[in-house]
Amino acid sequence: MYPPVREVVSHDDFSLSIVFDNGEKRLLDMRPYPDFGVFKKIHDYEKFKRVRVAFDTIEWDDGVDLDPEFIYAKSKPR
């Protein structure tokens, strides 16, 4: 089981700084994904930066969310 997300901050390079419930800090590079499926909805930085924590993971206004396992597996320790 992966730790819940407690904090997320977007950056203008389409990366996310994430803090997990266990205190771990990681960086998730989202640049490879905005041209695929639902991620097209957050391709614009004005939409991308509206990310927030919801139900132990992250989501955007347009209904895009990420699986906690994906976040942890694709992010790198900071």
Summary of the structure (lengths in Angstrom):
residues: 78
radius of gyration: 11.4
end to end distance: 20.5
largest distance: 32.1
contacts: 209
relative contact order: 0.26
helix: 22%
strand: 35%
